């Protein structure tokens, strides 16, 4: 969104800790297959593991394929990983490269949805749940992805709208997305690409050439780890002979895209008031395990600059599990306070991944799956019809545009040369 960069905190990487109350195996059939091709990749995998276990949607299986690792410690590490959770399955094969490793994992998958995830990248806790419902409510779409960010050696936010024409010469999106398995199999998988080719980009191009289209969920759900030198860095070396072959092969697929493909990009704004929306129920009959704490839900316009309600919700989270749903389309940042809320609550900005006609259905879904007994709802939404057996309390929510602009001004002043110098001096004095 417009002002995300002014509020984003790169220090809040998901997976730094494993939540004490993470949802363990429910013994239900999985609905999403996470696939990872692994080659001596144990260095950062602990954080990726935490990200997967911390998911708010526990109906996954994780298929990890050891692609001929040569490091004995790396192989032993995978043996320990498989013991962590019964949803994790490890397979071994000879080294054939990332694409073949993913195809091997897909062969063992039991679900209709595939989620490629490298062993050092990170996903936000709501990543799987959000994209699952994005594809479920857009049945004609082939894959769904979120805005992303780079972290590590380089830091940046990626929120540009998907453009099929630009995809012909520039891979705009990451490999990590939720993809319909039958669509991958109908193109004979990732392994069609030569080993020196960006296999994910190659797949996207082949899908676009066929007329397939994606859905872009506009929250930052994926963290791409940028290291000093990576496989992508090496294959992008313009002096590399293989890079010339790579560009040739990619151009062959790009040239097959003969028309512009129109994606779905959220938010899709309508002029219909939330009280008058049609109710589209989500097809769901599962309930998450009941926790020791009571579960409460807040329905707010946005996670804006209302510090008073922020402090109130934070206080409530000490003894209750808190879920926050926001419904408002905004030209400004959803991240004014979202990352701060996520320290103690689960947050869904509905307009970033759903059509408005599903908002009420998703509220119903959250109430039932989380066993919600009490809802706090902003006064502007007090006429929304909510389940009758849930206690409703109206809260006064105010999001000040003045405070919002002042926060941006403060950020800009802090990041001027003088501002950075002052902060550096202050740190030196402190130490």
C-alpha positions in Angstrom: 0.0 0.0 0.0 0.9 3.6 -0.3 2.6 4.2 3.0 3.7 0.7 4.1 7.4 1.5 4.0 7.0 4.1 6.7 5.7 1.6 9.2 7.4 -1.6 8.3 9.7 -3.2 10.9 12.2 -5.7 9.3 13.1 -6.8 12.8 9.8 -8.6 13.2 10.7 -11.7 11.3 8.2 -14.6 11.7 9.5 -17.8 13.2 12.0 -16.3 15.6 10.3 -18.3 18.3 7.9 -21.3 18.3 4.6 -20.3 19.9 3.8 -22.2 23.0 0.2 -22.6 21.8 0.9 -23.6 18.2 -1.7 -25.9 16.8 -0.4 -29.5 16.8 -1.6 -32.2 14.4 -5.4 -32.4 14.5 -5.3 -35.8 12.7 -7.6 -34.3 10.0 -6.7 -34.9 6.4 -4.3 -32.2 5.1 -5.6 -29.6 2.7 -2.3 -28.0 1.7 1.0 -29.7 0.8 4.1 -27.7 1.6 7.1 -28.9 -0.5 10.7 -28.3 0.1 13.7 -29.4 -1.9 16.6 -29.6 0.5 20.3 -29.7 -0.2 22.7 -29.1 2.8 20.2 -26.5 3.9 20.1 -26.8 7.6 21.6 -23.4 8.6 18.4 -21.3 8.7 15.8 -24.1 8.5 15.0 -23.9 12.3 13.2 -20.5 11.6 11.3 -21.9 8.6 10.2 -24.8 10.7 8.8 -22.4 13.4 7.0 -20.5 10.6 5.3 -23.7 9.5 4.4 -24.9 13.0 3.1 -21.4 13.9 0.5 -21.4 11.1 -3.1 -20.6 12.1 -4.3 -23.2 9.6 -3.0 -26.7 10.8 -4.4 -28.7 7.9 -1.1 -29.1 6.1 1.5 -31.8 5.3 5.2 -30.9 4.8 7.1 -33.0 2.3 10.8 -32.4 2.5 13.0 -34.0 -0.2 16.7 -34.4 0.5 18.1 -33.9 -3.0 21.3 -35.9 -2.4 22.8 -33.8 0.5 26.6 -34.5 0.9 26.9 -33.1 4.5 26.4 -35.8 7.1 25.2 -33.2 9.6 22.6 -31.9 7.1 21.2 -35.5 6.7 21.1 -36.1 10.4 19.4 -32.7 10.9 16.5 -33.9 8.6 16.1 -37.1 10.7 15.5 -34.9 13.7 13.2 -32.6 11.8 10.9 -35.5 10.8 10.5 -36.4 14.5 9.2 -32.9 15.4 5.7 -33.4 14.0 3.7 -36.2 12.4 2.8 -33.9 9.5 6.4 -33.7 8.4 7.6 -36.4 5.9 11.2 -36.7 4.6 12.3 -38.5 1.5 15.7 -39.0 0.0 16.9 -39.1 -3.6 20.0 -38.5 -5.7 21.0 -35.0 -6.6 19.1 -33.7 -9.6 18.5 -30.0 -8.7 15.7 -27.9 -7.2 13.1 -28.5 -9.9 13.3 -32.3 -9.8 13.3 -32.2 -6.0 10.0 -30.3 -6.1 8.5 -32.7 -8.6 9.5 -35.6 -6.4 7.8 -34.0 -3.5 4.6 -33.4 -5.5 4.5 -37.1 -6.4 4.0 -37.9 -2.7 1.6 -35.0 -1.9 -2.0 -35.9 -0.9 -3.8 -32.6 -1.4 -5.0 -30.4 -4.2 -2.8 -27.4 -3.2 1.0 -27.2 -3.5 3.0 -24.6 -1.5 6.8 -24.5 -2.5 8.8 -23.2 0.4 12.6 -23.1 0.4 14.4 -24.2 3.6 15.6 -20.7 4.5 12.5 -18.5 3.6 9.7 -17.4 6.0 6.0 -17.1 5.9 3.6 -15.2 8.2 1.4 -17.2 10.5 -1.8 -16.5 8.5 -0.1 -17.2 5.1 -1.6 -20.7 4.4 -5.1 -19.9 5.9 -5.3 -16.7 3.9 -4.3 -18.1 0.5 -6.4 -21.2 1.0 -9.5 -19.1 1.2 -8.3 -16.8 -1.6 -8.2 -19.8 -4.0 -11.3 -21.4 -2.6 -13.3 -18.3 -3.3 -11.6 -17.8 -6.7 -12.0 -21.3 -8.2 -11.0 -20.3 -11.7 -7.6 -18.9 -10.6 -4.5 -21.1 -10.9 -2.3 -19.8 -8.1 -2.3 -17.2 -5.3 0.6 -15.2 -3.9 1.1 -12.4 -1.4 3.2 -9.2 -1.5 6.7 -10.1 -0.3 9.8 -8.6 1.2 13.5 -9.2 1.1 15.5 -9.4 4.4 19.0 -10.2 5.4 21.8 -8.7 3.3 19.2 -6.6 1.4 15.9 -5.3 2.7 12.9 -4.1 0.6 9.2 -4.4 0.2 7.6 -5.8 -3.0 4.1 -4.7 -3.6 3.9 -3.9 -7.3 0.7 -5.1 -9.1 1.2 -8.3 -11.1 1.6 -7.7 -14.9 1.8 -10.5 -17.4 3.6 -8.4 -20.0 6.4 -7.5 -17.5 6.6 -11.2 -16.5 8.0 -11.9 -20.0 11.2 -10.1 -19.2 11.2 -9.9 -15.4 10.1 -12.4 -12.8 7.9 -10.3 -10.6 7.0 -12.8 -8.0 8.7 -15.4 -5.8 8.5 -19.2 -6.1 6.4 -19.4 -2.9 2.7 -19.3 -3.7 -0.3 -21.6 -3.3 -0.8 -23.5 -6.5 -3.4 -25.9 -7.8 -1.7 -29.3 -8.1 -3.6 -30.4 -11.2 -2.4 -27.3 -13.0 1.2 -28.1 -12.2 0.9 -31.7 -13.3 -0.9 -30.8 -16.5 2.3 -28.9 -17.5 4.5 -31.9 -16.4 5.8 -30.1 -13.4 8.9 -28.0 -12.7 11.4 -30.4 -14.1 10.5 -29.5 -17.7 12.9 -26.6 -17.2 16.6 -27.2 -17.7 18.6 -27.2 -14.5 20.1 -23.8 -15.2 16.7 -22.1 -15.6 14.6 -20.3 -12.9 12.2 -23.2 -12.6 9.5 -21.1 -10.9 9.6 -18.3 -13.5 9.5 -21.0 -16.2 6.4 -22.5 -14.6 4.6 -19.1 -14.4 5.4 -18.3 -18.0 4.0 -21.7 -19.1 0.8 -21.1 -17.1 0.4 -17.6 -18.5 0.8 -18.9 -22.1 -2.0 -21.3 -21.4 -4.2 -18.4 -20.2 -4.0 -19.2 -16.5 -4.2 -16.3 -14.1 -3.1 -15.6 -10.5 -4.6 -13.9 -7.5 -2.5 -11.3 -5.7 -3.2 -10.9 -2.0 -1.9 -7.5 -0.9 -0.5 -8.2 2.5 3.2 -9.0 3.1 3.0 -12.7 3.7 6.4 -14.0 2.4 9.9 -13.2 3.5 12.7 -13.9 1.0 16.1 -14.4 2.6 18.8 -12.4 0.8 22.2 -13.8 1.4 25.6 -12.6 0.2 25.6 -15.1 -2.6 22.7 -17.3 -3.5 21.8 -19.6 -6.3 19.7 -16.8 -7.9 22.7 -14.4 -7.7 24.9 -16.9 -9.6 22.4 -17.7 -12.3 21.8 -14.0 -12.8 25.5 -13.4 -13.6 25.4 -11.9 -17.1 28.9 -13.3 -17.8 27.8 -16.8 -17.0 27.4 -19.0 -20.1 24.5 -20.8 -18.5 22.8 -17.5 -17.9 22.6 -16.9 -21.7 21.0 -20.3 -22.1 18.6 -19.5 -19.2 17.5 -16.3 -20.9 17.1 -18.1 -24.2 14.9 -20.8 -22.7 12.8 -18.3 -20.8 12.3 -16.2 -23.9 11.0 -19.3 -25.7 8.2 -19.6 -23.1 7.6 -15.9 -22.9 7.0 -15.6 -26.6 4.2 -18.1 -26.3 2.2 -15.6 -24.2 0.2 -13.9 -27.0 -2.3 -11.9 -24.9 -2.3 -10.0 -21.7 -3.5 -12.0 -18.8 -5.7 -10.2 -16.2 -5.0 -11.2 -12.6 -7.2 -10.7 -9.6 -5.6 -8.1 -7.4 -7.0 -7.1 -4.0 -8.6 -5.0 -2.8 -11.5 -5.0 -5.2 -13.5 -2.0 -4.0 -17.3 -1.8 -4.4 -19.7 1.0 -3.3 -21.8 -1.5 -1.3 -22.0 -0.8 2.5 -21.0 -3.7 4.6 -24.5 -4.0 6.2 -26.0 -4.6 2.7 -23.5 -7.2 1.5 -24.8 -10.6 0.3 -23.9 -13.4 2.6 -21.7 -16.0 0.9 -21.0 -18.9 3.4 -17.7 -20.6 3.3 -17.8 -24.4 2.9 -16.3 -25.5 6.2 -17.1 -28.0 9.0 -13.9 -28.3 11.1 -13.2 -26.7 14.4 -9.8 -25.9 15.8 -8.7 -27.5 19.1 -10.1 -25.6 22.1 -7.4 -23.8 24.1 -7.3 -23.0 27.8 -7.9 -19.3 27.1 -11.1 -17.8 26.0 -11.2 -16.6 22.4 -12.4 -13.1 21.5 -12.8 -11.4 18.2 -12.4 -7.7 17.3 -14.0 -6.4 14.1 -12.4 -3.0 13.2 -12.2 -0.8 10.1 -8.4 -1.0 10.0 -5.3 -1.3 12.1 -4.8 2.4 11.9 -3.6 4.9 14.6 -6.1 4.4 17.4 -3.5 3.9 20.2 -6.2 3.7 22.9 -7.9 0.7 21.4 -4.5 -0.9 20.7 -3.6 -0.6 24.4 -7.0 -2.1 25.4 -6.6 -5.1 23.1 -3.1 -5.7 24.2 -4.2 -5.7 27.8 -7.0 -8.2 26.9 -4.5 -10.5 25.2 -2.9 -11.2 28.5 -5.7 -13.6 29.5 -7.5 -14.2 26.1 -6.6 -15.3 22.6 -7.4 -12.4 20.3 -8.3 -12.4 16.6 -8.6 -9.1 14.8 -10.5 -8.7 11.5 -10.4 -5.4 9.6 -12.9 -4.7 6.8 -12.1 -1.3 5.4 -10.5 -0.6 2.1 -7.9 2.1 2.6 -5.5 4.0 0.4 -3.1 4.1 3.3 -1.1 1.5 5.0 -2.6 -1.5 6.8 0.7 -1.7 8.7 0.4 1.4 10.8 -0.1 -0.8 13.8 -0.6 -4.3 12.3 2.9 -5.7 13.1 2.5 -4.4 16.7 -0.9 -6.1 17.0 0.7 -9.3 15.7 2.9 -9.5 18.7 -0.1 -10.7 20.7 -3.0 -11.3 18.2 -3.9 -12.9 14.9 -4.7 -10.3 12.3 -6.6 -10.6 9.0 -7.1 -7.6 6.8 -10.0 -9.1 4.8 -9.9 -6.6 1.9 -6.4 -7.8 1.1 -7.4 -11.4 0.2 -11.2 -11.7 -0.1 -14.1 -10.2 -2.1 -16.5 -8.2 0.0 -19.3 -10.7 -0.5 -17.3 -13.2 1.6 -16.6 -10.9 4.5 -19.6 -12.0 6.5 -18.9 -15.6 5.7 -15.3 -15.3 6.9 -16.5 -13.7 10.1 -18.8 -16.7 10.6 -15.9 -19.0 9.8 -13.6 -17.4 12.4 -16.4 -17.4 15.1 -17.0 -21.1 14.6 -13.5 -22.4 14.1 -12.1 -20.4 17.0 -15.1 -21.1 19.3 -15.6 -17.3 19.7 -18.0 -16.4 22.5 -17.5 -12.6 22.6 -17.1 -10.1 19.8 -16.0 -6.5 20.1 -17.2 -4.6 17.1 -16.5 -1.0 16.0 -19.5 1.3 16.3 -19.5 2.0 12.6 -20.3 -1.8 12.0 -22.9 -2.2 14.8 -25.6 -3.0 12.3 -23.8 -6.0 10.8 -25.8 -9.2 11.5 -23.6 -11.5 13.7 -24.4 -14.9 15.1 -27.1 -14.6 17.8 -25.4 -16.9 20.3 -22.3 -14.7 20.5 -22.0 -11.8 23.0 -21.5 -8.5 21.2 -19.9 -5.4 22.7 -19.7 -2.1 20.7 -16.3 -0.3 20.9 -15.5 3.3 20.0 -12.8 3.2 17.3 -11.1 6.3 16.0 -8.3 6.3 13.5 -6.7 9.8 13.3 -5.4 10.9 10.0 -3.5 13.6 11.7 -1.6 11.1 13.9 -1.1 9.0 10.8 0.6 11.9 8.9 2.6 12.9 12.0 4.0 9.3 12.2 5.1 9.5 8.6 6.7 12.9 9.2 8.5 11.5 12.3 9.8 8.6 10.2 11.1 11.0 7.5 12.8 13.2 10.0 14.5 10.3 11.7 15.9 9.1 8.4 17.4 12.3 7.2 21.2 12.6 7.5 20.8 14.8 10.6 18.3 12.4 12.1 20.5 9.4 11.6 23.5 11.2 13.0 21.6 12.2 16.1 20.5 8.6 16.7 24.0 7.3 16.2 25.3 9.8 18.8 22.6 8.8 21.2 23.4 5.1 20.8 27.1 5.8 21.5 26.3 7.8 24.6 24.0 5.1 25.8 26.8 2.4 25.4 
